[in-house]
Amino acid sequence: MEPNIQLSLNRDLPGLSISCIRLRGKIHLLLRFDYDLKLIQALRSIPHSRWNPTKRGWTIPFDDGEYEALIRRLRRHFTILKLPEDIELYRGNPLPHHASLIDRFVDWLDVRRYSNRTIQTYRWAIITFLKHFPEEDASKLNGAHVHAFNRDHILKNKYSSSMQNQVLSAIKLFYRVVDNREMDLDQLRRPRKERKLPNVLSKEEVKMILDAPQNEKHRMMLIVLYACGLRRSELLKMKPGDIHRERNMLLIRQGKGFKDRMVPISDHLIGLLEDYYRRYRPRVYLFEGHPEGTPYSASALGNVLRQAVKRCGITRPVTLHWLRHSYATHLLESGTDLRYIQTLLGHKSSRTTEIYTHVSMSSIQAIKSPFDSL
């Protein structure tokens, strides 16, 4: 979701990156910038701002009502390079008498180690649902209200089927946790899960994209994404110590589902990574952004790919995940067993991996139409 505040373009001011984090169960803005005593003094004048040595940045408690005023205030001193990409998940204050219920629900999710993204999506879903009935007490809402919300809000605003299912699941879980009751949704038909084929690039297209960036760091990020079949978040969390040179293996820490896994890397890729390391000398993460010691921005990585695709003259709307899909499909086409591909991708179910059989050209092209035998 795009922030509704335009980024500052005054390049005479020092750059500032802002993200959202959870501290002690509450949402905070995390501010990172190169050291400057005058700027630090300016931040100290902002109520409740604190230096966080663990996060290597300044934190300010998130207040939806003060957010835009705070951004305007920061723009007097900084060029804002990055705003939270998912800020809309944090925005929207519930009615005061609902706030404690939502805090209890968020704390419950947090203790059970739900991902930060899931917590914020569920929080947004519950706030949206409760604000749809501003005159009603949360404890009085029932299945009929969910039906009305589904009809008048979810369907009217054309939510995707996956988002619709996620919102309804959030509502059911919320009432199970805070009200100790099951929301009766038996009569509410869940949308069928969409079964879309993965988008796959040819090997020639992949090579063009990987060769396109002129910046070595940009090129290496795209190479590692494809060569190891990584998710974007997995790449951005990588650290130099995750490369096991002696075993030709790469450790992927806490991928989807909080699972670690190992993937093989070739001598050629290790050599490229060693050359990259000698040139850039990353301090914490293998691919660092601004300032040093912080992970590269997810939105900036997406822009790296868009620029590479544009240089190649490819008109399809290629995303970073296409490289992962292409990795799996090309492995399958080269004869790799599906069970190994499932392990390399970190899929929990083999059914998820089997979808690549529908886009593998070697399998499809080997099929002969009965028309040819007439």
N, C-alpha and C positions, 0 to 999 in steps of 0.2 A: 504494500500500500504506500502510495506516495505522500510525503508530508505536504501540508497545505501552505507552507511558508517557503518563499523563494530563497535560494542560497545567495549569500552576499558575494559580490563579484569584485570587491575592492582588494586587489592583490597587493596593495601597499601595507596591509595589516597582516600580522602573523596568522597562520592557519590553525583552525580548531576543528577537531572531530568530536561528535557527540553520539553516544549510544545509550541504550537503556539496559540497566542491570537490576537484579534483585539483591538487596542487602537487608538482612534481618527480617525477611518476609515482606519488605516494602520496595516499591519501584523507585529507583534513583536514576538521574541522568549522570553519565560518566563523561567527563570532559578531558581531552588529551591535547597537549600542544607542547611545542619546544619551550624550554625553560626561559622565563623572562620575569624579572623581579617586579616590574611595574604591573604586568598582567596578573601576577599572583596577588599583588596588593588589591587590584580591582576585584578579583574573585573573592577575596576575604571580606569584601564589603557586602557580598550577597548573603542574606540570612541562611544559616545552616549549611553553608558550603564547607567541605572538609577534604583534606588531602588523604587519599587512600593508598598506602604504600604497596598493598597486595595487588591492586588493580592498576597501579602506576598512573593515577589520574585523580582529578578532583571530582567529588560527587556532590550532587544537590538533590534533595528529595523531590520527586516528581509531583507537581501540582497542576492538574489540567487547567484550572482557572487562571494560573499565572504563567502557563507555558509560553504563550505568544509574547507576553511582555518580557519574559526572561530572554527569549531569543533576540528580541529587539535590543535589549540591553547588552547582550553579548556581542552583537554586531557592531557596537561602537568601538570595540577593542580588538575584534578578531575578523578574519575572513573565515566564514563557516564552510569548511570543506565537505563535511558529512553530517547529515541529520539522521536520527534513527529511522531505518527503512520501514520498521513495523510500528511507527508511532501511533497509528490509528487504533492498534490493539490496546493501547494504554489509555486512550482518551475516552471521554464520556463518563462523567461522574454519575453514580447511581443516586437515587433519592436518599437522603440522610438515614432514614429508618431501614434502608436495605444495606447500608455500607458494612455493618458488622457481620451480616450473613455472608456477604461476598468475601470479606477478609477471612472468615472461618473456612470457607470453601477453598480459597487460594492457599491458605496455610496447610490444609489437608492434602492438596495436590502436591505442594512443595515437600512435605514430609515424606510422601511416597515417591519422591524423585521423578515426577512427571517432568518432561522436558520443558524448558522455559517457553518455547514456542507454543506448546500445547496449553500450558497454564494461561498464557495471555489470550489465546484463542478462546478458551473456555470462559475466561473472565469476561471477555468482550461479548460472547454469546449470551451469558446470563444477564449482563447489564442491558443489552439490547432487548432481551425478552421482558425484563422487569419494567423498563422504561416504556414498553409498548402498552402497559396497563398502569399508568401513573397514579390512578386513584385507588388501585387495589392493593391490599396487603399481600405480601409474598406467600404467606401461609395459606391464603384463601384460593390461590390459583390452582387449577386442576387441568385434567386432560382436555376439557373443552376449550380452555384458554390457549393451550398449546396448539390445538387444531386451528383456532382463529389466527394465532400468530403465524402458523405455517402458511395459511391461505393469504393473509393480508400483508405479511411482511416478507417471508422467505420467497414465496412464489412470485409475489408482485415485483420484488427486486431482482428476480432471476438469479438467485444463488445457484452455484453449481451443485450437482447431486452430491458430491463429496462434502462440500461445505454444509449443505442441508443436513446430511447425516451427522456431521460433527456437531452442529448446533443442537440437534435433537438429543444426541448422546450427552452433551453437556448439561442440558436441562434435566434429564433423567438422573444423572449422577449428582447434580446439585441438590435435588430434593431428597435423594437417598442419604446424602451426607448431612445436610443442615436441618432437615425436617423428619428424618427417619421414616420416610414413606416412599412407596413406589408410585411414580407418576404413571397413570394408566394411559398408555399410548397404543394399546392393542389395535384400535380401530384406525390408527393413523398409518397410512401406507407409506413405507419408506421408499424412496426412489431406488430404482435398480442401479447397481453400480456400473458405471460406464466402463466398457472394455475397449480401450483404445490401443492400437498397435504402437509400439515405440518408434520414434523417428530415428532413422539410421542414415549415416553418411557413408559414401563409398570410401574405400581406402585412398583413392586419388584425391577426393575432397578433403579428407582428414589431413593428408600430407600438405596440401596447399594451405590449409588453415594453420597448421603448426609452423610452417615456414614463413608465414606472413608477418608476424610481429618483428619489428626492428629492435625493440628493447629486449635484452637477454632475459631479464626476470619475467617479462610477459610471456615470452616464448616458452620458458621452462615451466611455468605454471600450467599452460595448456598441454605441454608434452606429458607432464606427470599425471594430469587428469585423465588423459587418454591411455597412456602406457600402463596405468595401474587400475583403471576403471573406477576412479574415485568419485564420490559425491563432493560437491563444492565445499561443504562444511568440513569434510575430512581433510581436504587439501589445506584449508586455511588453518587447521589446528596442528598441522605437521610440525615437528621439531627436528633439528639436525640429528639428534640422537636416535630418531626412529629409523634411520637407515642402517641396516645391519650389513656392512660391507663384506664381512667374512662369510656370511651365509647367502648373500645375494637376495635378501628379503627386506621388505618394508613393513614396519609395524603400523597398523591403522588403529589409533587409540579412540575408544568410545565412539564408535560409529553409531548408526541408527540402532535403537534398542539398547544403547549403552554397551555394545559388544566390541571387544578388540578382535582383530584378525590380522593375518599375515598374507602379503601378496608377494610374488616373486618379481624381482627387477633384474634386468640384464646388466652385464659388465658395461655395455655401451651407455645405458642410462645412468649408471653409477658414476661413470667418467664425466658425463655432462653435469651431473649434480655436484661433483667435486670441483669442477671448473667454476661452476656458479658460486659455490660456497667461498672459494678463494677470492673471488672478485667482490662479492657483496658482504661477506662476513656477518651474517645475521646473528643477532644476540640471543633471541628467545625462540622465535618461530622461524621455520625455514624460509617462508615468504612473508616478509614484514612490510607494513605500511608506514604511515606517518602518524606519530613520531616513531623512532626506532624502538623495538621491543614490543610493539603491538602487532596483532595479526593484520594481514592485508584485508582491505575492505571487500565485502562480498559484492557490493554494487560496482566497485571499480573493476573487479575481476570480470563481471558480466560485460562491462564496457570494453575490456581488452578483447574479449571474444567478438563482440559486435564489430569492432574496428578491423579485426583480422578477417572476418567473414566479408566485410565490405570490400577490403582490398582484393579478395579472391574473386569478387564478382558473383558470389553465390547469393541468390535472391530469396531463398527459403529462410524462414525465421528461426535460425539455428540458436539453440540455447546450450548452456554448459552441460546439461544432463544428456544432450545428444551424444556427447563424446563418450559417456559411460555406456549408453545404449550401443554405440558403434563398437566399442571395445568388446562387449559381450557377444554381439552378432559376429564380429570378425573371428573371435575365438571359436565359436560354434562352426563357422564356415571352414575353419582350418582343421576341424576334426576333434576339438577338445570336448570331452564328455560333459554333459549338462551338470552332473553332480559336482565336478570340479569348478565349473563356472558359478554355480550356486554358492560354493564356499568362497570363491574369490570376490564375489559381489557382496557377500554378507547377507544373502537372502535367508529369511527364516523358513520360508516354504518353497519347495521345488516348483509349485504351481506358478510362483512369480517368475522364476527363471524360464519356465517352459514357453513363455510368450515370445521369446526370441526365435523359437522354431518357426513362427509365422512370418518372420521377416528375413530369415536366412536365405539368401539367393541360391546358394549351392543346393539346398534342400528343395526349394521351390522349382528351380530350373530343371532339376532332375526328373520332375514329374512330367509324364507325357499325356497329352490329352487323348481320349479315346478316338477323337476325330482323326488323329494321325494314322490310325490303324484301319480306317475304313477303306 
